[in-house]
Amino acid sequence: MPKSVAMGTIASRISYLIRKKKLTSREFSEICQIPVSSLFAYTSGKSEPKASTVMRISKAFLIDSAWLMGEGELEDMYDVTSSLHMNAPVEKELHHYLRELDDDSQMLILRITKALALQKEER
């Protein structure tokens, strides 16, 4: 990431997310269904993604779109990523199937996942 990109920008947040998830640019692009060339433009700060792209990234990684657009501290993302200790192939497959579901089914999966995480915390 260029030094000229401020840490509160969408460029820095996307770069941070890629690093935290240990993905290549190609993998990230596939998961979010955006061209690699667009991803490079976003992470270099040369252009900003459309609102629909921000929503797609947010939905793919279960993060708040406001955080992605620069609200809150960069470290706030740590709580989200630290709870997802999956390896990249498993996460990639989960994303593939999740994208195939309608919104209601995705919300059901989210509720189940949160319930499982709460059970784990209670142990």
Summary of the structure (lengths in Angstrom):
residues: 123
radius of gyration: 14.7
end to end distance: 39.8
largest distance: 46.8
contacts: 308
relative contact order: 0.13
helix: 68%
strand: 0%
